[in-house]
């Protein structure tokens, strides 16, 4: 009986850890277009009214993943970047289009 309880406890613990460790972001490559900057790029993928600033987790994660970019205000057309878009405020219609 004790073995069964321990086994069930370990299974629940394992399942709960895998559920909570899932990434809260969609990760994908994006090709920079004319007049893009980090805010205009994210506005294409999140719902209206979502606050976007340098403290946003998805922007911080994106900047961290693209350390080769020195100035986010001067992105080059055709440049490839890795985006991390938060799953909660995402606009699925725009996400599917890219």
C-alpha positions as CSV (number, residue, x, y, z in Angstrom):
1,X,0.0,0.0,0.0
2,X,2.8,2.4,0.9
3,X,4.5,1.6,-2.4
4,X,1.4,2.5,-4.4
5,X,0.9,5.8,-2.5
6,X,4.6,6.7,-3.2
7,X,4.2,5.8,-6.8
8,X,1.1,7.9,-7.2
9,X,2.7,10.8,-5.5
10,X,5.8,10.6,-7.7
11,X,3.6,10.4,-10.9
12,X,1.6,13.5,-9.8
13,X,4.8,15.3,-9.0
14,X,6.3,14.4,-12.4
15,X,3.2,15.4,-14.3
16,X,2.8,18.7,-12.5
17,X,6.4,19.6,-13.2
18,X,6.1,18.9,-16.9
19,X,2.9,21.0,-17.1
20,X,4.4,24.0,-15.3
21,X,7.7,23.9,-17.1
22,X,6.2,24.4,-20.5
23,X,7.3,27.6,-22.1
24,X,4.9,30.5,-21.9
25,X,6.2,31.8,-25.3
26,X,5.8,30.9,-29.0
27,X,9.3,30.9,-30.5
28,X,9.8,31.6,-34.2
29,X,12.0,33.3,-36.7
30,X,10.9,36.6,-38.2
31,X,12.2,38.5,-41.2
32,X,12.4,42.2,-40.7
33,X,10.4,44.4,-43.0
34,X,10.6,48.0,-44.0
35,X,10.1,50.4,-41.0
36,X,10.1,47.6,-38.4
37,X,11.3,48.0,-34.9
38,X,10.8,45.8,-31.9
39,X,7.5,47.4,-30.8
40,X,6.0,47.4,-34.3
41,X,6.9,43.8,-34.8
42,X,5.3,42.7,-31.5
43,X,2.2,44.8,-32.3
44,X,1.6,42.5,-35.3
45,X,1.3,39.4,-33.0
46,X,-0.4,40.5,-29.8
47,X,-3.9,41.7,-29.1
48,X,-4.8,45.4,-29.1
49,X,-4.3,47.0,-25.7
50,X,-1.4,44.7,-24.7
51,X,1.3,46.8,-23.0
52,X,4.6,46.6,-24.8
53,X,7.8,48.1,-23.3
54,X,11.3,47.1,-22.4
55,X,10.1,45.4,-19.2
56,X,7.8,43.0,-21.0
57,X,8.9,39.4,-20.5
58,X,8.6,38.6,-24.2
59,X,10.6,41.6,-25.3
60,X,13.3,40.9,-22.7
61,X,13.4,37.2,-23.9
62,X,13.7,38.3,-27.5
63,X,16.5,40.8,-26.9
64,X,18.3,38.1,-24.8
65,X,18.1,35.6,-27.7
66,X,19.3,38.2,-30.3
67,X,22.4,39.5,-28.6
68,X,23.9,40.2,-32.0
69,X,21.5,43.1,-32.6
70,X,23.0,46.3,-31.3
71,X,20.2,48.7,-32.0
72,X,16.6,47.6,-32.2
73,X,15.7,51.0,-33.7
74,X,17.9,50.4,-36.7
75,X,16.9,46.9,-37.9
76,X,17.8,46.0,-41.5
77,X,15.2,44.8,-44.0
78,X,15.6,41.1,-44.5
79,X,17.4,40.6,-41.2
80,X,16.3,37.4,-39.4
81,X,15.5,37.6,-35.7
82,X,14.1,35.1,-33.2
83,X,10.9,36.2,-31.5
84,X,9.4,35.1,-28.3
85,X,5.7,36.0,-28.2
86,X,3.7,35.5,-25.0
87,X,1.0,32.8,-25.5
88,X,-1.7,34.7,-23.5
89,X,-2.1,37.9,-25.4
90,X,-1.3,36.5,-28.8
91,X,-3.5,37.3,-31.8
92,X,-3.7,33.9,-33.6
93,X,-4.9,35.3,-36.9
94,X,-1.6,37.3,-37.2
95,X,0.5,34.5,-35.9
96,X,-0.8,32.1,-38.6
97,X,-0.1,34.7,-41.3
98,X,3.6,34.7,-40.4
